[in-house]
């Protein structure tokens, strides 16, 4: 019976592992690791525990690694870390060496690969991988150049959160699709065209180096500091004992190198029962589940609601009233669903929009309300997006906007026509009513980049980066007549996104014209044709601004750089040539720019370069 149980568990682990490597994980990392430990208890010598969890790309050629690409031993607690450290110290003592220096780096949550300068390959089974060099031709950016060895293929987290988080649960899912699919999805094309999918060599990662005592004593601080220097999804951290002689002596198992260990964060978990599922509608129409659970204490907080991510997960995991689940809270304020311990017999997903009662359709794993203009939740969240993106009008928080929308002020045209008397009639106080009117006037009088103005309308597939690309080709005033075929001819815009963008522009053009006529002070994006004729020290250079600028807002600095012919990027990548670092600049961006070979300039040095000092 024990042997049958073991093999059943091994088969299940294989299925879970394949789903994870296909970019469609069925369980959390924690649950998978717990099941691996269960197998270790049943059969510590089982071959599954001592080999790399294999991946498979049927459409890719195979590549034999010059040196095995192994997995990493995992530690979820300090006791396991201490045992690993003791082994390293013992090995050093056996060789007559001093205690080794410990190096800690972020553990990126992507797809592992190896770049030898000619071929980029996946890990595969550790001995033989798959040739994915084509990914570089598709637009994956090798940070720091080619031939830097082991690394991870990942998507920039800030890009994912602003452009794709409404449609996908995790950036790794998209990355795996880019590597394994013959045909790229539109979101994948957009991310690649934006230069936001990277091969990050491990040698270029931000790191901490120090003695073994400080390593354990300062571990929380080390993790906190490193986390702030990386713009990628993380799966913990990796600690390594340095020194070739020591590493040679410690060697490896068939599964992992003994001188290396992954530091994972379990967080505090608790079990609870799902009472009900509440569905809520977001700005883009995505209808997402919130699990109402029996109150339970986790990390000092009483938890009664947690996200259910998307409707696809509710169906796949059979979550509904009565389901027994495990939740986790590890460092984040928001608790997460860790695993389903006992499925529900009562599983249903929303059949209509909870806000407007409109019909729903499926988009990937998400249910979507298509009743955009008449759905109160989408209107409220769309107005929130406007004020947040514009960044020049305070006071319009979610509760205030909800009251305004339900009071009949359900469009930008009506909001910008508000008077103090209107606000008083909706039971806002005299002070708040005056603040609303003043904030609206301020938003019209404050200079704002025209691309930010355009992105604030929340048109599908038209975020800030794509708005800039669009306005480099076409004047803002002409976009109401833009045709999909014309847009598709512009690099970076695919067939489907071109249709969605032009349809969105035409549907919102009345509102856009109305807002333009209100006299917003817009900083125009220079047209590409005009930029090509510009002669300046930064013409054609790819520039990123970070930190607080003292002699102008960041928008003004960026607009000025574009007027001088520069290509201003929103985040650092392997394409970045100049990083202008203001006050309190991100150390992570500076480190990444240095790794990419970019020139690092202070604000004053930059102004001297362009002749404005």
C-alpha positions as CSV (number, residue, x, y, z in Angstrom):
1,X,0.0,0.0,0.0
2,X,2.9,2.3,0.9
3,X,4.5,1.7,-2.5
4,X,1.2,2.5,-4.3
5,X,0.9,5.7,-2.3
6,X,4.4,6.7,-3.2
7,X,4.0,6.1,-6.9
8,X,0.7,7.9,-6.9
9,X,2.3,10.9,-5.2
10,X,5.2,10.8,-7.7
11,X,2.8,10.8,-10.6
12,X,0.9,13.8,-9.1
13,X,4.2,15.7,-8.5
14,X,5.1,15.2,-12.1
15,X,1.8,16.6,-13.3
16,X,2.1,19.6,-11.0
17,X,5.7,20.2,-12.1
18,X,4.8,20.1,-15.8
19,X,1.9,22.5,-15.3
20,X,4.2,24.9,-13.5
21,X,6.8,24.7,-16.3
22,X,4.0,25.2,-18.9
23,X,3.2,28.5,-17.1
24,X,-0.1,27.2,-15.8
25,X,0.6,26.3,-12.1
26,X,-2.1,24.3,-10.4
27,X,-0.8,24.6,-6.8
28,X,1.4,27.0,-4.9
29,X,5.2,26.6,-4.6
30,X,4.7,26.0,-0.9
31,X,2.2,23.2,-1.4
32,X,4.4,21.5,-4.0
33,X,7.4,21.7,-1.7
34,X,5.3,20.2,1.1
35,X,4.3,17.3,-1.1
36,X,8.0,16.8,-2.1
37,X,8.8,16.5,1.7
38,X,5.9,14.0,2.0
39,X,7.6,11.9,-0.7
40,X,10.9,12.2,1.2
41,X,9.3,10.8,4.3
42,X,7.8,7.9,2.3
43,X,10.9,7.1,0.3
44,X,14.0,9.2,0.9
45,X,15.9,7.4,-1.9
46,X,13.3,7.9,-4.6
47,X,14.8,9.0,-7.9
48,X,12.3,11.9,-8.1
49,X,14.0,13.6,-5.1
50,X,17.5,13.3,-6.6
51,X,17.0,14.5,-10.1
52,X,16.1,17.9,-11.6
53,X,12.4,18.4,-12.2
54,X,12.4,18.2,-16.0
55,X,10.7,20.5,-18.5
56,X,9.7,19.7,-22.1
57,X,9.4,21.8,-25.3
58,X,8.4,19.4,-28.0
59,X,9.0,22.0,-30.7
60,X,12.6,22.9,-29.7
61,X,16.0,21.4,-30.5
62,X,17.9,19.8,-27.6
63,X,21.2,21.2,-26.3
64,X,23.6,19.3,-23.9
65,X,24.9,21.6,-21.2
66,X,28.7,21.8,-20.7
67,X,28.1,21.8,-17.0
68,X,24.9,20.5,-15.3
69,X,22.2,23.0,-14.6
70,X,20.8,21.8,-11.3
71,X,17.9,22.7,-9.0
72,X,18.5,24.3,-5.6
73,X,18.1,22.9,-2.1
74,X,15.4,24.8,-0.2
75,X,15.3,26.3,3.3
76,X,12.1,27.5,4.8
77,X,13.5,28.1,8.3
78,X,16.7,29.3,10.1
79,X,17.4,25.8,11.4
80,X,17.8,24.4,7.9
81,X,19.9,27.4,6.9
82,X,22.1,26.9,10.0
83,X,22.6,23.3,9.1
84,X,23.6,24.3,5.5
85,X,26.0,26.9,6.9
86,X,27.5,24.4,9.3
87,X,28.2,22.1,6.4
88,X,30.0,24.9,4.5
89,X,32.1,25.9,7.6
90,X,33.0,22.2,8.1
91,X,34.1,21.8,4.5
92,X,36.2,25.0,4.7
93,X,37.8,23.7,7.9
94,X,38.6,20.4,6.2
95,X,40.5,22.3,3.5
96,X,42.3,24.5,6.0
97,X,40.5,27.5,4.6
98,X,39.0,30.5,6.4
99,X,35.2,30.7,6.8
100,X,33.7,31.4,3.4
101,X,32.1,34.7,2.4
102,X,28.4,34.3,1.8
103,X,26.8,35.8,-1.3
104,X,23.0,36.4,-1.3
105,X,21.0,37.3,-4.5
106,X,17.3,37.5,-5.3
107,X,15.8,34.3,-6.7
108,X,13.9,35.4,-9.8
109,X,10.6,33.7,-10.5
110,X,11.0,33.1,-14.2
111,X,12.4,30.4,-16.5
112,X,16.0,29.4,-16.0
113,X,18.4,29.5,-18.9
114,X,22.0,29.4,-20.0
115,X,23.6,31.7,-22.6
116,X,27.0,30.7,-24.0
117,X,27.1,33.5,-26.4
118,X,25.9,31.4,-29.3
119,X,22.9,29.5,-27.9
120,X,20.4,30.4,-25.2
121,X,19.0,27.1,-23.7
122,X,16.5,26.2,-21.0
123,X,17.5,24.0,-18.1
124,X,15.6,21.0,-19.3
125,X,16.5,18.0,-17.2
126,X,19.7,19.6,-16.0
127,X,21.9,17.8,-18.5
128,X,20.1,18.5,-21.7
129,X,18.0,21.6,-22.3
130,X,16.1,23.1,-25.2
131,X,17.3,25.7,-27.7
132,X,15.4,28.9,-27.2
133,X,17.8,31.3,-29.0
134,X,14.8,32.3,-31.1
135,X,13.5,34.2,-28.0
136,X,16.3,36.7,-28.4
137,X,15.3,37.4,-32.0
138,X,11.7,37.8,-30.8
139,X,12.7,40.6,-28.5
140,X,13.9,39.1,-25.2
141,X,16.6,41.5,-24.0
142,X,19.9,40.0,-22.7
143,X,20.8,42.3,-19.8
144,X,24.5,43.2,-19.9
145,X,25.0,41.4,-23.3
146,X,25.5,37.9,-24.5
147,X,27.5,35.0,-23.2
148,X,27.2,35.7,-19.5
149,X,26.2,32.2,-18.5
150,X,23.3,31.1,-16.2
151,X,20.4,33.4,-15.7
152,X,16.6,33.8,-15.7
153,X,14.1,34.9,-18.4
154,X,11.7,37.2,-16.7
155,X,9.3,40.1,-17.3
156,X,9.7,43.5,-15.6
157,X,7.2,43.6,-12.7
158,X,6.2,47.2,-13.0
159,X,5.4,46.7,-16.7
160,X,3.3,43.6,-15.9
161,X,1.4,45.3,-13.1
162,X,0.5,48.3,-15.2
163,X,-0.1,46.6,-18.5
164,X,-1.0,43.0,-18.0
165,X,-2.1,42.2,-14.4
166,X,-5.7,42.6,-15.3
167,X,-5.5,39.7,-17.7
168,X,-2.8,37.4,-16.2
169,X,-2.1,36.2,-12.7
170,X,1.7,36.0,-12.9
171,X,4.3,37.3,-15.4
172,X,6.0,33.8,-15.5
173,X,2.9,32.5,-17.3
174,X,3.5,34.9,-20.1
175,X,7.2,34.2,-20.2
176,X,6.7,30.5,-20.6
177,X,4.4,31.1,-23.5
178,X,7.0,33.3,-25.2
179,X,9.5,30.5,-24.9
180,X,7.4,27.6,-25.8
181,X,4.8,28.8,-28.3
182,X,5.2,28.9,-32.1
183,X,2.7,31.8,-32.2
184,X,3.0,34.8,-29.9
185,X,-0.1,36.2,-28.2
186,X,-0.8,39.9,-28.5
187,X,0.1,40.7,-24.8
188,X,3.4,38.8,-25.4
189,X,4.2,40.8,-28.5
190,X,3.5,44.0,-26.7
191,X,5.8,43.1,-23.8
192,X,8.6,42.1,-26.2
193,X,8.2,45.2,-28.4
194,X,8.4,47.3,-25.2
195,X,11.7,45.6,-24.3
196,X,10.2,44.4,-21.0
197,X,11.1,40.7,-21.2
198,X,14.7,40.1,-20.1
199,X,17.3,37.4,-19.8
200,X,19.0,38.4,-16.6
201,X,22.4,36.7,-16.0
202,X,22.8,35.8,-12.3
203,X,26.2,37.5,-12.3
204,X,24.4,40.8,-12.9
205,X,22.0,40.5,-10.1
206,X,22.1,42.8,-7.1
207,X,23.8,41.0,-4.3
208,X,24.9,41.1,-0.6
209,X,28.3,39.7,0.4
210,X,29.5,39.3,4.0
211,X,30.7,36.9,6.6
212,X,28.6,34.0,7.8
213,X,27.7,35.5,11.2
214,X,26.3,38.7,9.6
215,X,24.4,36.6,7.1
216,X,22.1,35.0,9.7
217,X,22.0,38.0,12.0
218,X,21.0,40.5,9.3
219,X,19.0,38.1,7.0
220,X,15.7,40.1,7.3
221,X,17.5,43.4,6.4
222,X,19.4,41.7,3.6
223,X,16.2,40.4,2.0
224,X,14.4,43.7,2.4
225,X,17.2,45.7,0.8
226,X,17.6,43.2,-2.1
227,X,13.9,43.1,-2.7
228,X,13.9,46.8,-3.3
229,X,16.6,46.6,-5.9
230,X,14.8,44.2,-8.3
231,X,12.0,44.9,-10.6
232,X,11.0,41.2,-11.2
233,X,8.8,38.7,-9.4
234,X,10.8,36.9,-6.7
235,X,10.6,33.4,-5.4
236,X,12.9,33.9,-2.4
237,X,16.6,34.4,-2.3
238,X,19.7,32.3,-3.0
239,X,22.7,32.0,-0.7
240,X,26.1,30.7,-1.9
241,X,29.4,30.0,-0.2
242,X,32.1,31.6,-2.3
243,X,35.4,30.1,-3.3
244,X,36.2,27.7,-6.1
245,X,38.2,25.3,-4.0
246,X,35.4,25.0,-1.4
247,X,32.7,24.5,-4.1
248,X,34.8,21.8,-5.8
249,X,35.2,20.0,-2.4
250,X,31.5,20.3,-1.5
251,X,30.3,19.1,-4.9
252,X,26.7,18.3,-5.8
253,X,24.0,15.7,-5.7
254,X,22.1,14.8,-8.8
255,X,19.6,17.4,-7.8
256,X,21.5,20.4,-6.3
257,X,24.9,22.0,-5.5
258,X,25.7,21.6,-1.9
259,X,27.4,25.0,-1.6
260,X,24.1,26.7,-2.6
261,X,20.7,27.0,-1.0
262,X,17.4,28.8,-1.7
263,X,15.9,30.8,1.1
264,X,12.1,30.5,0.8
265,X,9.6,32.4,2.9
266,X,6.8,30.3,4.3
267,X,5.0,33.1,6.1
268,X,2.4,32.3,8.7
269,X,-0.5,30.1,7.5
270,X,-3.9,29.3,8.8
271,X,-6.8,27.2,7.8
272,X,-10.3,28.6,7.4
273,X,-13.6,27.8,5.7
274,X,-15.1,29.7,2.7
275,X,-18.5,31.2,3.6
276,X,-19.3,32.8,0.3
277,X,-17.8,34.3,-2.8
278,X,-18.3,38.0,-3.6
279,X,-17.7,39.1,-7.2
280,X,-16.4,42.6,-8.0
281,X,-15.9,44.6,-11.2
282,X,-12.7,46.5,-12.0
283,X,-11.9,49.3,-14.4
284,X,-11.4,47.2,-17.4
285,X,-14.5,45.1,-16.8
286,X,-12.7,42.1,-15.2
287,X,-15.0,40.5,-12.7
288,X,-12.9,38.9,-9.9
289,X,-13.8,36.8,-6.9
290,X,-13.3,37.7,-3.3
291,X,-13.5,34.9,-0.8
292,X,-15.5,35.6,2.3
293,X,-14.0,33.3,5.0
294,X,-14.6,32.5,8.6
295,X,-12.6,35.1,10.6
296,X,-9.1,33.7,11.4
297,X,-6.0,35.2,12.9
298,X,-2.8,35.3,10.8
299,X,0.3,37.3,11.7
300,X,-1.6,39.4,14.2
301,X,-4.5,40.3,12.0
302,X,-8.0,39.0,11.7
303,X,-8.7,37.9,8.1
304,X,-12.2,37.8,6.8
305,X,-11.6,38.4,3.0
306,X,-9.0,37.2,0.6
307,X,-8.6,37.4,-3.2
308,X,-9.7,34.5,-5.3
309,X,-7.6,35.8,-8.2
310,X,-9.9,35.0,-11.1
311,X,-12.8,32.9,-12.2
312,X,-10.6,30.3,-13.8
313,X,-9.0,29.4,-10.5
314,X,-12.4,29.1,-8.8
315,X,-13.4,26.5,-11.4
316,X,-10.1,24.6,-11.5
317,X,-9.7,24.4,-7.7
318,X,-13.5,23.9,-7.0
319,X,-13.7,26.8,-4.5
320,X,-17.1,27.6,-3.1
321,X,-19.0,27.8,0.2
322,X,-17.8,25.1,2.6
323,X,-14.3,24.7,0.9
324,X,-11.6,24.3,3.5
325,X,-8.6,26.4,2.5
326,X,-5.1,27.4,3.7
327,X,-4.2,31.1,3.6
328,X,-0.8,32.6,4.0
329,X,0.5,36.0,5.0
330,X,4.3,36.4,4.5
331,X,5.6,39.9,4.7
332,X,2.7,41.4,2.6
333,X,-0.2,43.1,4.2
334,X,-2.6,41.3,1.9
335,X,-3.1,37.6,2.7
336,X,-3.2,35.0,-0.1
337,X,-4.8,31.7,-0.9
338,X,-2.1,29.1,-0.4
339,X,-4.0,25.9,-1.2
340,X,-7.4,24.2,-1.2
341,X,-7.5,21.5,1.4
342,X,-11.0,20.3,0.8
343,X,-13.0,21.3,-2.3
344,X,-16.6,22.5,-2.3
345,X,-19.6,20.7,-3.7
346,X,-21.1,24.1,-4.5
347,X,-19.0,25.8,-7.2
348,X,-20.4,28.6,-9.3
349,X,-19.0,31.6,-11.0
350,X,-20.7,34.9,-11.7
351,X,-23.2,34.7,-14.5
352,X,-23.7,38.5,-14.7
353,X,-21.9,41.7,-13.8
354,X,-22.4,42.3,-10.0
355,X,-22.4,46.1,-10.7
356,X,-24.7,46.5,-13.7
357,X,-26.2,43.1,-14.3
358,X,-24.7,43.0,-17.8
359,X,-23.6,39.9,-19.7
360,X,-20.1,38.4,-19.1
361,X,-17.6,36.8,-21.5
362,X,-14.4,34.9,-20.9
363,X,-11.0,36.4,-21.6
364,X,-8.2,33.9,-20.7
365,X,-9.0,33.0,-17.1
366,X,-11.0,36.1,-16.4
367,X,-14.7,36.9,-16.7
368,X,-15.3,40.3,-18.3
369,X,-18.3,42.7,-18.3
370,X,-18.6,44.2,-21.7
371,X,-21.1,46.9,-20.7
372,X,-18.4,49.5,-20.2
373,X,-20.1,52.8,-20.4
374,X,-23.2,51.9,-18.3
375,X,-21.5,49.8,-15.6
376,X,-21.2,51.9,-12.4
377,X,-18.1,50.0,-11.1
378,X,-16.3,50.5,-14.4
379,X,-17.2,54.2,-14.4
380,X,-16.0,54.7,-10.9
381,X,-12.8,52.8,-11.4
382,X,-12.3,54.5,-14.8
383,X,-12.5,57.9,-13.1
384,X,-10.1,56.8,-10.4
385,X,-7.7,55.8,-13.2
386,X,-8.0,59.2,-14.8
387,X,-7.1,61.2,-11.6
388,X,-4.4,58.7,-10.6
389,X,-2.8,58.8,-14.1
390,X,-3.1,62.5,-14.5
391,X,-1.6,63.1,-11.1
392,X,-2.6,66.7,-10.8
393,X,-5.9,66.7,-8.9
394,X,-6.3,65.6,-5.3
395,X,-9.5,64.9,-3.3
396,X,-11.1,62.4,-5.7
397,X,-10.9,59.2,-3.7
398,X,-13.0,56.1,-4.4
399,X,-15.7,56.9,-1.9
400,X,-16.1,60.5,-3.2
401,X,-16.2,59.3,-6.8
402,X,-18.8,56.6,-5.9
403,X,-21.1,59.2,-4.4
404,X,-20.6,61.5,-7.4
405,X,-21.3,58.7,-9.9
406,X,-24.4,57.5,-8.2
407,X,-25.5,61.2,-7.9
408,X,-25.5,61.4,-11.7
409,X,-22.0,62.8,-12.3
410,X,-21.0,59.6,-14.2
411,X,-18.6,60.9,-16.8
412,X,-15.6,63.2,-17.1
413,X,-17.7,65.8,-18.9
414,X,-20.0,66.0,-15.9
415,X,-17.3,65.8,-13.3
416,X,-15.4,68.7,-14.9
417,X,-18.7,70.7,-15.0
418,X,-19.1,70.4,-11.2
419,X,-20.0,73.4,-9.2
420,X,-19.8,73.9,-5.4
421,X,-23.7,73.9,-5.4
422,X,-23.7,70.5,-7.1
423,X,-21.4,69.1,-4.5
424,X,-23.5,70.5,-1.6
425,X,-26.6,69.0,-3.1
426,X,-24.9,65.6,-2.9
427,X,-24.3,66.2,0.9
428,X,-20.5,67.0,0.6
429,X,-19.4,69.6,3.1
430,X,-18.7,73.2,2.1
431,X,-14.9,72.7,2.5
432,X,-14.8,69.5,0.5
433,X,-17.1,71.1,-2.2
434,X,-14.7,74.0,-2.6
435,X,-11.7,71.6,-2.7
436,X,-13.3,69.6,-5.6
437,X,-13.8,72.7,-7.7
438,X,-10.3,74.0,-7.0
439,X,-8.7,70.6,-7.7
440,X,-10.4,70.4,-11.1
441,X,-9.2,73.9,-12.0
442,X,-5.7,72.9,-10.9
443,X,-5.7,69.8,-13.1
444,X,-6.4,71.9,-16.1
445,X,-3.7,74.5,-15.3
446,X,-0.9,72.1,-14.4
447,X,1.4,71.1,-17.3
448,X,1.1,67.4,-18.1
449,X,2.6,65.2,-20.8
450,X,0.1,64.6,-23.6
451,X,0.8,60.9,-23.5
452,X,-0.2,60.8,-19.8
453,X,-3.4,62.7,-20.7
454,X,-4.2,60.2,-23.4
455,X,-3.4,57.1,-21.2
456,X,-5.7,58.5,-18.5
457,X,-8.8,57.7,-20.6
458,X,-8.2,54.0,-19.9
459,X,-8.6,52.8,-23.5
460,X,-7.9,49.1,-23.8
461,X,-4.2,48.3,-24.8
462,X,-3.3,52.0,-24.6
463,X,-1.2,52.5,-21.5
464,X,1.4,55.2,-21.0
465,X,4.1,53.5,-23.1
466,X,1.9,52.8,-26.0
467,X,0.4,56.3,-25.8
468,X,3.9,57.7,-26.2
469,X,4.6,55.4,-29.2
470,X,1.3,56.5,-30.8
471,X,1.9,60.2,-30.3
472,X,5.4,59.9,-31.8
473,X,3.7,59.0,-35.0
474,X,0.4,60.9,-35.0
475,X,-0.7,64.2,-33.5
476,X,-3.2,63.9,-30.6
477,X,-5.8,65.9,-32.4
478,X,-5.8,63.5,-35.3
479,X,-6.4,60.2,-33.4
480,X,-10.2,60.2,-33.8
481,X,-9.8,59.3,-37.4
482,X,-7.0,56.8,-37.0
483,X,-7.6,53.5,-38.8
484,X,-6.5,50.1,-37.6
485,X,-4.5,49.3,-40.8
486,X,-2.6,52.6,-40.4
487,X,-1.7,51.9,-36.7
488,X,-0.8,48.3,-37.5
489,X,2.0,49.5,-39.8
490,X,3.7,51.2,-36.8
491,X,6.3,49.0,-35.0
492,X,4.9,47.8,-31.7
493,X,1.3,47.6,-32.6
494,X,-0.2,44.2,-33.6
495,X,-3.3,43.4,-35.5
496,X,-5.6,42.8,-32.6
497,X,-4.3,45.6,-30.4
498,X,-4.6,48.0,-33.4
499,X,-8.3,47.2,-33.8
500,X,-9.0,47.5,-30.1
501,X,-7.1,50.8,-29.7
502,X,-8.7,52.5,-32.8
503,X,-12.1,51.3,-31.7
504,X,-11.5,52.6,-28.2
505,X,-10.3,56.0,-29.5
506,X,-13.4,56.3,-31.8
507,X,-15.7,55.3,-28.9
508,X,-14.2,57.9,-26.5
509,X,-13.4,60.6,-29.1
510,X,-16.3,62.8,-28.0
511,X,-15.0,62.8,-24.4
512,X,-11.4,63.3,-25.5
513,X,-12.3,66.3,-27.7
514,X,-14.4,67.8,-24.8
515,X,-11.5,67.5,-22.4
516,X,-9.1,69.0,-25.0
517,X,-11.5,72.0,-25.4
518,X,-11.3,72.6,-21.6
519,X,-7.8,73.9,-22.2
520,X,-5.5,71.4,-20.4
521,X,-1.9,72.5,-20.6
522,X,-0.3,69.6,-22.5
523,X,3.4,69.0,-23.1
524,X,3.4,67.6,-26.6
525,X,5.3,64.4,-27.6
526,X,7.7,65.3,-30.5
527,X,6.8,63.5,-33.7
528,X,9.4,60.9,-34.8
529,X,9.9,62.6,-38.1
530,X,10.8,65.9,-36.3
531,X,13.0,64.1,-33.8
532,X,15.1,62.5,-36.6
533,X,16.0,66.0,-37.7
534,X,17.1,67.2,-34.3
535,X,20.8,67.6,-33.6
536,X,21.6,67.4,-29.9
537,X,24.0,65.4,-27.6
538,X,21.1,63.1,-26.7
539,X,19.4,62.7,-30.1
540,X,18.6,59.0,-30.7
541,X,19.8,58.1,-27.1
542,X,17.6,55.8,-24.9
543,X,17.2,57.6,-21.6
544,X,15.6,56.8,-18.2
545,X,15.0,59.3,-15.5
546,X,14.8,58.1,-11.9
547,X,14.5,59.9,-8.5
548,X,13.3,63.3,-7.6
549,X,14.3,66.1,-10.0
550,X,15.0,69.5,-8.5
551,X,14.8,71.8,-11.5
552,X,11.6,70.6,-12.9
553,X,9.1,67.7,-12.7
554,X,10.0,64.3,-14.2
555,X,7.3,64.8,-16.8
556,X,9.0,68.1,-17.8
557,X,12.4,66.6,-17.9
558,X,11.2,63.7,-20.1
559,X,9.3,66.0,-22.4
560,X,12.4,68.2,-22.8
561,X,14.5,65.1,-23.6
562,X,12.0,64.0,-26.2
563,X,12.1,67.4,-27.8
564,X,15.9,67.0,-28.1
565,X,15.4,63.7,-30.0
566,X,15.9,61.3,-27.1
567,X,13.9,58.0,-26.8
568,X,12.7,58.2,-23.2
569,X,12.1,54.9,-21.5
570,X,10.0,54.2,-18.4
571,X,12.3,51.5,-17.0
572,X,15.9,50.4,-17.3
573,X,16.6,47.5,-19.7
574,X,19.6,46.3,-21.7
575,X,18.7,49.0,-24.3
576,X,19.2,51.9,-21.8
577,X,22.1,54.2,-22.7
578,X,21.7,57.0,-20.2
579,X,20.3,57.0,-16.7
580,X,19.6,60.4,-15.1
581,X,19.6,59.9,-11.3
582,X,17.9,62.6,-9.2
583,X,17.5,62.7,-5.5
584,X,16.7,59.4,-3.7
585,X,17.2,57.6,-7.0
586,X,16.5,53.8,-7.0
587,X,19.7,51.9,-6.2
588,X,18.2,49.0,-8.1
589,X,17.8,51.0,-11.3
590,X,21.3,52.4,-11.0
591,X,22.7,48.8,-10.5
592,X,20.8,47.5,-13.5
593,X,21.8,50.5,-15.6
594,X,25.5,49.9,-14.7
595,X,25.1,46.2,-15.6
596,X,23.7,47.2,-19.0
597,X,26.7,49.5,-19.6
598,X,24.6,52.7,-19.4
599,X,26.1,56.1,-18.6
600,X,25.0,57.3,-15.1
601,X,24.4,61.1,-14.8
602,X,23.3,63.3,-12.0
603,X,20.6,65.9,-12.8
604,X,23.3,68.6,-13.0
605,X,25.6,66.5,-15.2
606,X,22.7,65.8,-17.5
607,X,21.8,69.5,-17.8
608,X,25.4,70.3,-18.6
609,X,25.4,67.6,-21.3
610,X,22.4,69.2,-23.1
611,X,23.7,72.8,-22.5
612,X,21.2,73.9,-20.0
613,X,23.4,74.1,-16.8
